[in-house]
Amino acid sequence: MSAKDITRLSMDTKKPFLDNQARKKDEEDKYREGSSYNDLYKLYLFDRQLRFLLFGMITIAEAILKTVCAYEFTKANPAEKNPYLNIDNYARTGQAHEKASQLIPRLQKILTDNSDCERKGRKEYLVHCLNEHDGEVPLWVLTNDLTLGQIYWFFQSQNILIRGSIARSFTVLYGDSHRHKTEIDAQRIDKIYRRMKDFRNICAHDERLYCAHPHDSNNTVFQLVKDLRFVIDKKRYLEFLQQFNSLLMHLGEDIPAYVDSVYREMGLDFPRELHEWMELARTS
């Protein structure tokens, strides 16, 4: 283990092992009796594995959002060259319009940067379109160079009709692999992908994950786990739940005296809550 890892281990994973009563009394961190460095290390390893697992699922969900947005937006603007650069193809008023006015220059910059022959790091798939198709880059190609934050921004910038079309596509995708249909509206997509964007950044920057609550105490790892059900096909999602459950079971074996505190930080109020959710997902 590197010196950096040791520092993070002591700073980021100690909370479940602290004696809160003693801390209130003495105003300094004191560990619970019986806790050890090995316990902290087990939680550190768990958190790292959790980041790997969730990052993989978020990447899949990101690709789905890109595909659906590109398809529905292009379908609504079929005859225009690079229609994503035209402000009139987005929401005309409100915050969505403001987002569009800020997003378009960033999309244009991607095209401009990849048109510059002297610039290093150009993307071959963009260069090919720019050179071979008179500067026209289909949105489904451009999305490969967008971050999750940017495609989420793109979705938020759409007018109500395109947002509705994107939401209906998610509803259809859900229905294709589930027994019982569920309507997924644009507001739900907003909430899911905002949370996903925040947790993805935590994973990508190798930050502590299990106890993260970005922007809101209700934003928990388990809420993100539940969100994924609506944007990932059922077979893949059930496999993911099994892996997630396996991680928690191993943690319970490794640090049984402290695991309840970890569960609570993740948004699991009682141990069987995950199993109840797994059953609901299986029968849905």
Secondary structure, 3 states (H helix, E strand, C coil): CCHHHHHHHHHHCCHHHECHHHHHHHCCCCECCCCCHHHHHHHHHHHHHHHHHHHHHHHHHHHHHHHHHHHHHHHHCCCCCCHHHCHHHCCCCHHHHHHHHHHHHHHHHHHHHHHCCCCCCCCHHHHHHHHHCCCCCCHHHHHHHCCHHHHHHHHHCCCHHHHHHHHHHHHHHHHHHCCCCCCCCHHHHHHHHHHHHHHHHHHHCCCCCCCCCCCCCCCCHHHHHHHHCCCCCHHHHHHHHHHHHHHHHHHHHHCCCCHHHHHHHHCCCCCHHHHHHHHHHHHC
